Amino acid sequence: MTLETTDDLEKITIALNQAALDPPIHSPPPAAFGAGGPMLKQFDQSSASSRGGYSTPRSVVGIGGKVAKPDYSEAKIVIAMVGLPARGKSYLSNKLMRYLKWLEYDVKVFNVGQLRRSRARQKAQESGIREDHTASYFSHENVEATKLRDKLASDSLEMLIQWLKDGGNVGILDATNSTRNRRVSVEARVARERGIVVVFIESVCDDPAVIAANVALKVSSGDPDYANTSPEEGKLDFLRRIKQYEAIYQTISEPHLSYLKIINIGSQVILNRINGYLQSRIAFYLMNLHIKPRSIFFSRHGESQFNVEGKIGGDSPLSSRGMRYARALPDLITDNIGNAPLTVWTSTLQRTIQTAQFLPCNKLTWKSLDELDAGVCDGMTYEEIEKAYPEDFANRDEDKFNYRYRGGESYRDVVVRLEPVIMELERQDNILIIGHQAILRCLYAYFHNLAQADLPYIKIPLHTVIKLTPKAYGCDEERYALPIGAVDTHRPKPGTLSKDYLVQPTGNSAREYFTDNK
């Protein structure tokens, strides 16, 4: 099969919506998919809910109902990573896992290196024998070690397949899979399972700076393989390990396999035999990733008149304090980003547009960034909602993520319509989003990998800028609150004592390894 390259945007759009993506893709993502581009605007508008007048009268009894989780039970995919060490396989694995989990697929990474360390630790505890996992362990000439490594890879795949059979959707085999024989073995094992398919994702990198950064991260990130060595010794050993893999490495080129070949994390993507909606979704997401340094700033609009009055939704203008925040915002952003290029995204509602008006930056409005649609409750206070619809008000507190307002939306609905925003955020440089509480909660949960049950209660205060700096395995965060008063619109999760619930993320940007306590 001969690989081709095409910029046929119409075919790509049809593929995403009708689950029929034909290989291969582009290098890099076409400008028409960029912010403000015609295809992304079409995607944005088609996925956004209408915010016109509501046809449902306020006399309707009940707000709405619980939204069921999508049925993904038929989605069963093995993602088998391919690539030399220090080429970004674990980075891609973790990014893909975060994205799919945010969309409510059941996803799990099965890292062969983690299993190797875990079993070696267990062996040392039981027998006192410590395995040597220096570079010589990874030599193909080390027959005994090669058998052990093959067994680890096979066992990881078995655990992955069993997890899929128990209900999982996407299992990611994070290993080198660096030879055709290894890929034949993976393909043959998956083929024995009805309804499960395998897609290989190869990460190719020939940028010396990126490789050096990955090696340094590996050695300095707490890897138990180098716990008792100096950074310089660890670096030299890891480089020797890479040489052992290079001696037998075979880039993926088998024409009958389903695969993505990602070159230098975003500079080029080659696709072969990608079929079905979920595979297409995975491919499109990975096409948009990059590792250039950048920051993402989140800010709610300045305090609005509805905020002061305790009302939700609507399209009210800023209060006097909200306007003060809008005037102070440019200096705060400049202090943190200097002269670096910055694009500002707002919703179509006037309180976000007013907040952005003094920023000397390129601005784009997104319908998908409009606040969660409160339907028949739009413009009401929580007290009025509780009085008019007491039973439904209580039910929403019990399951806020899934609860949909009558004539409006749930948090789950918002996550779905924010998918094009996530795609564009991943391909952009520095972005400031001036948005709304529910919208920023959903985006924040994506970057910090927070659970849906916690998402509706993340504290995103007014007159505060949240700076997120994506890292290899997570996101660093800083918050800057301006000394301009504003009402507190945060409603804590029922049963919690503090209104500061989830002020800070529960995770961090460090890579996690098996340790003696795990």
N, C-alpha and C positions, 0 to 999 in steps of 0.2 A: 504493500500500500504506500502510495506517495503522499507525504504530508504537504499541505498547501497552506497559504496564508491569505486571509480575506478580511476586508473592512466592511463587509456587507451588514450594515447595522440592522436592516430590516430582518434579516435571518436571525440575528442574535436576539432581537426583541421577541420574535415569534418563538424562538427556542425557550426563552425564559418563561413565557406565559403558557406555552403548550407542550412543554417537556420534550422538545425534539431538537437538541443542539447538535449541529454537524461540525466536526473538526475541520480545521483548527481555528485559532483565534487570531489575535492581533498582537502588535508590539509597538508601544504600550497601549493602554485603553484609549479608544478614539476620543477626540475632543468633544464630539457630539454627546458623549456620555458625561462630560464634565458638568460642574455646577453652572446652570444657565443654559446648557446645551439642549437641543431640541428633544432628544430621546429621553433624557433624564426629566425634563419638564413634563413630557407626556406621561412618564411613569409616575411622577409626583402627583400630577393632577388626577390621574385615573385611580390612584390609591387613596386619595384624600376624601374625607367625608364632606358633604355639603354643609355649609354653615348659614344657610338662608333661614327664613322663618320656619317654625316647626308646625307641622300639620296636626300634631297630637295635642288636644286641648288639655289645660291644666287640671281639668276635673277628672282626668283619667285616674282610675284607682290603681296604685302600684307604680313604681318607678320603672322596673324592668325585671331582668332575670339574670341568673348566672350563666356565663358563657362557657360551654364545654371546651376542653382542650382538644385541639385537632387530633384526628385519628391517624397517627403515623405508624401504626402497627405493621403495615406492609413494607415499610422502608427498612431495608436490611443491607447495609453496605460495609465492606471491609476496605478501609483506606490504608494501603501499605506504602509507607514512606520509602524512598530510595535516595541514597546520596552518601557521599563521603562525610566523615566527621567534620564538625565546624562549618557546615554548609547551611544551617538554618532549619534542619528538619524538625527539631523540637519546637522552634519558634512557630513554624507553620502549623504544626500539630496543635499547639495550644491556642493559637489565634482561631483556627477552624473550630476547635471544640467550644470556645467562648461564643463564637457567632452562632453556631447551631444550637447550643443550649439556650441562648437568648431567644431563639425562635421556637424553643420548647421541644426540640428533638432530644432524645436520650443519647448522650455521647460520652465516650470514655476513651482515654488514651492508655494504651498498653505499651509501656516503654521497656524494651528488652534490657537496657542498661540498668534500670531500676530493679528489675527482677534479678539480674546478676548480682548486684550489690546486696539485695535482701537475702538471697540464698547463701552468699558468701558469709554474711554476718551470722546467719543461723548456724552454718557449719562451724564457724569459729566458736560460737557459744556452746555447741554440743560436743565438739571434739577437740577444741583448742587449736585446730589447724587453720591457718590463715592463707587463703589463696593469693597468689601473686598476680595482680591485675595491672602490671606495668606493660609497656609496649609489646614485649615478647609474647604476652598472652594472646595478642590479636594477630600474630603471624600465622599465615596459612601453612607454614612449615611446622608449626607446633601442633602435631596431630592430636594429642590429648585435649589441648585447649580448644581446638577446632570442633571436636566432638561435643565438648561442653557448651560451646557457643551455639552450635546447631540445635542442641537440645533446648537451650533457653529460648531460641527463636521459635522452635516448634511448640514448646509449652505456652509461650505468650500467645501464639495464634490460637491454640486450643482454648485457652481461657477467654480470648476475645470472642470466638465463635459461640462458646457456651453462653457468654453474656448476651450476645445477640439473640440466641434462641430463648433466653429467659425474658426477653422483652426490649432489649436495647435496639437502637436504630443505626447508629454509626459507631463502629469500633475502629480506632486508629492504631495501627501497628507501627510504633515509632522505633524503627531499626534501620540498619544500612541497606539491607536487601540488595547488596552491591554486585551480585553476579546473576547471570541468566539462570543458572541452576537453582539458586535460591528463589527466584521469582517463579520458576516453573513449579517448585515445591509449594509455594503459597497458592498459586493459581489452582493446582491440582487438588489441594486440600479444600479450598473454598468451593470448588466445583462439585464436591460430594454433598454439599448442603443445598437443599431445595430452597429457592427464594432468596439466597444470599449471593451478592455479586462482589467482585473485588475491583477497585480502582487504584492504580499505582500513581503516586505523586513524587516525582523526582525533583530535588532541589540541586541545581547546578550553580556553582559560584566560582568564578575565576578572578574576582577582584581581590588583590592581595590585602588591601586595607580592611575589607569586610572579613576575610578569613582571619587576619591577625586579631581583629576585635573579638571575633567569636572564640578564638583560642584563649585570649585573655579572660573573657567572661567565664569560659569553662573552668579555668584554673582558679579563678578568684571567687566563684559563686558558691563555695562550700561543698564541691564535689568530694565525697569520701575517698575517691581514688587518690586524691592529692592532699588528704588531710594531714599527713605527716611529712610532707615535702615542702621545700621552699618554693615560692612562685616561679623562680627561674628553672629549678629542677622539674617542676610540674609542667611548665611550658615545653621544655625540651622533650620530656617523655611523651607528651600528647602529640607533638609534631612527629615523633617516631611512630606513634600509633597510626597517625594519618598515612605515613609512608607504607605501613603494612597493608592498609586497605587499598591504597593506590596501586599496589603491585598486582592486584587481582580485579580491580574495579572495571565493570562493564556498564557503560551508560545504557539507559533503556532505549531500545529501538525495535522491540518485537512488534510487528505490525498488527498482530491479532489481539494485543492487550488493550484494555481501556487505561489510558494514562494522561497525566498532565506533566509537562516538563517546564519547570519554572526556572528561568535563567536570571541570576543576580537579583532575586527577590523583586520582581516587578518590571525589569527592563524588557523581558520577552516571555511569552507563554505559548507553548505548543500543546495542542490537544489532539488526542486520537481516540476515536470510538467512545465518545462521551454520550450517554443516552439516558433519557429520563429526566424528570423535573428536578429531583434532589441532586443528581450528579451535575446538572446544569447550574443549579444554584451554588453548589460548592465551587465549580469552576469559575463562575462569574465573580464570586467573592475573592478567591485567590488571585484573580487577575488584577484586582485593585489594590493589593497590599504593596507597601514600600517601607523602607527602614530609614529614610532620611530623618534627621532630627527635626522635631516640630513640637508645638504646644497647641492644645485645644482648650479654649477658654469657654466656660459656661457662665452666663449671668441671666437671672430672671430680669424681666422688665422692671423699671422703677415702680415704686408704689403707685397703684392706680386708685381712681375714685371708688371702684367696686371693692378694692382691698380695704379701704377705709370704712366702707359701709358693711363689710362682712359678706358681700355677695360673691357668688362664683360665676365663672364664665363671662359672657357679655363681651362688649367691645368698648369699654370705657377708656377715657383719656387718663393721663398721669395726674396724680395729685401734685401739690406744690413741692412736697418732699421728693416725689418721684422725679420731678423735673430737675431738682437739685442734683439728684444722682446722675441723671443723664448728662448734665454739664460737667460733673466731676469724673465721669467714666473715662474720657480720653486720656487724662493725665495718668490714671491708674494703669491703663493698658500700655501706654508709652513707657512707663517706669519698668514694666516687666518684659517688654518685647523690643524696646528700642526702635531702630529703623527697619527692622525685619518686615517683610511683606505680610499683610494681614487682610483677610477677607471676613466681612461681617455677614452673618446670616440672621434673618429675622423671620417671624411669622408674618401673615398678612394682616394681623390685628394691630390697631393703631398704638397700643401701649408699648409694643416692642419696637415699632418703627420710630416712635417719638424718643424712645430711650437711645436709639442708635443715631439720632439725627446729627449729633455734634462730632461723631467719629469721622476723621478724615480718611476713610478707607472705602474700598469697593464694597458695595452692599448688594445682597441678593435676598429676595423674599421667597419663602417656601410655604405653600399651602399645607404641606405635611407637618410643618412646625406649629400649626395652630393648636391652641389648648384643647385638652380632652373635652369632647362635646357632652355637655350635661343635659342635653335633650330638654324635656319638659321642666327641668329644674334650673335651666339657665336663667341667671339673674336673681336667684333666690338665695337667702342666707341658709346656713345649716340648720338654724333653729326653725325656720319656715319649712324646710324639707322634712325635718323630724316630726313636726306637727302635722303636716299634710299627709305624709307617707311613713308613719312610725314603723310598720313592719318591714318595709323595704329598706328603710334607713338602717335598721338593725342588721338586716341581712347583708347589706353592703359592708358594714363594719366587720362582719364575720369573714368575708372573702372579697376584699377590696380589689384584688387584681382581676378577678373573673367577673365582677359584677358590672353589668351594662345598664346605664340609664335608659329609661323608655325614650325612644326617639334619639338616643345619643350613643355613647361609646363606653367601653370598659378599658382598663389599662391594657388588656390583651389586644384589643382592637388598635390601640395606639402603637403598640410594639410592631404590629403588622404594617401599619402605614409609615413607620419610621425606617423601614428597611432600606429604601433608596437613600435616605439621609446617612445611614451607617456606611453604605457602599461609597458614597461620595466623601465622607469624612476619612475613610481609610486611604483614599487616593490623593487627598489634599495636603497642603503644608499647614501653615498657621491659620487657625479658624477661631473666630469668636462667635458663639451662638447666643443671641439674646432671645430667650424663649420664655416658656411658662413652666410652672411647677411640675405638672405631670409629665410634660415632654422631657424636661431635663432629668427627672428621675429615671425615665426609661433609658435615656442615653447614658447616664451615669452608671446604671446597673450593667449595661453592656461592657463598659470599659473596666469596671471593677468586678465583673463576674458575680454579681449578687443574685440571690434567689428571688423568684417571682413573688413569694410571700412577703419578702421584705421590701420589694421595690416601691410600693405605694406609700411607704413611711419614711423614705430617705429624706433627711432634712436639707432642703435647698432654700436658704433664707433670702429675703429681699436685701438689696443693696450690698451684695457680696459677689465677688468674682471667684470662681473655682478654676484653678489652672491644673490641667492634666497633662502630664508628659509621658507619652507611651514609651515603654521600655521593652526589652526582649521578652520578658515573662510577666508583664503586668503593666501597671501605671503608677507613677508617682503623682502626688497631689499636694497642692498648696491652696490655701484660701485667704482672700483679702477682703476684709469687711470695711466699708467706708463708714465714717462716723456721722451718718445721716440717718435719723430715726425712721422707723417703718413699723407697721403692724406685723405681728407674728401670725402667719396664716397656716402654720404647721399644726396638724391634728395628729397626736401620737397614736401609735398602735394600741388598740384596746388591751388593757391588762398590763401595759408598761407604765413604769412610774415616772420616767424622765421624758421631757419634751425634746431632749437632745438625742433621741434614738437615731442611730446610724449617722451621726454627724461626720464621722470619719469612716473610710472603707474598712472592711474586715480583712482584706488581703493586702499584699504588697507586690512590688515589682521584682522580687528576688525569685530565682529558680528554686524549686523545692526538690530535695533529694530524700531518699530513705536515710534515716539516721538511727542511732541506737534506741531512740524513743519511739520509733514508728514500727 
